[in-house]
Amino acid sequence: MPDWQAEAIILSVRPHGEGSAVVSVLTADYGRHAGLVRGGASSKMRGIMQPGNRVRVSWRARLSEQLGKMQIELV
């Protein structure tokens, strides 16, 4: 199960379903990656999930080619 943590810059945020968001980030070590952030469309996360923000990302997926799940916190 591939997983990693890194600092990243948010490139884009797209809503997915009622409360989630698909986020695309750029990291120095892993390049461009997308992931599903549960609760990413909530009002609590709205300020963090702005394109251009520097964040700390934890990414996990069953296979490296899959979308994967992300946890994001502001740096």
N, C-alpha and C positions, 0 to 999 in steps of 0.2 A: 504494500500500500504506500504509494508515494505521498509524502507530505513535506512541507517546508515552511519556514518563517523568514520574512525579510521586510525591510522598509521599501515602500513603493509610493508611486504617484498615481492617483486616480485619473484615468483617462475618460471613462464614460460610465454612466449609470442608467440602466433601463428597468422600468418596473416589470415584475414578474408575478402574476397572480395578485392576491389582495394585499399581502404584507411583505413580500420578498422583493429583491432586486438582483439583477445580473450586473455585476461590476467588472469592468475591465481595468487592470492596473499594469503599470510598467515598473519592473524591478531591475536593478543593476546585475544581479546574479542569474535570474531566470527569464528575463525578457518580458514580453507581453503575455499576460494570463487573464482569463476570465473565470469568474466563480459566482455561485449563488450565495447571497447573504440573506439569511432569514431575518425578518424584522427590518430589513434595509430600507423599506418604504415608510417606516414609522416616523412620527414627528421627533422622537428622541434621536434618531440617526440622521435626520435630514441635514443638519449642520456639518456632520462628519463626511457625508457622502456627496461632496461637491467636487467636480472635476478640478484638478490642480492641487488638491490637498495631499500633504505627505502623511502617510499612514503606516502602521505596522500591520502586516497581513500574515495570517496563518491559513494555509491552503491545504486541503486534504481531498483525495479522490481515490477510487479503487484502481484506476489506470491513469497514467499521465496524460492520455489523449482526451479524457472525459472533462466535463465542465467543472466538477468539483465543488466543494463547499468552502466558503471563506468566512473568517472572522476578522473584523477590522476594528482597529482602535487608532485614535488620533495621536500623532507623535508630537 
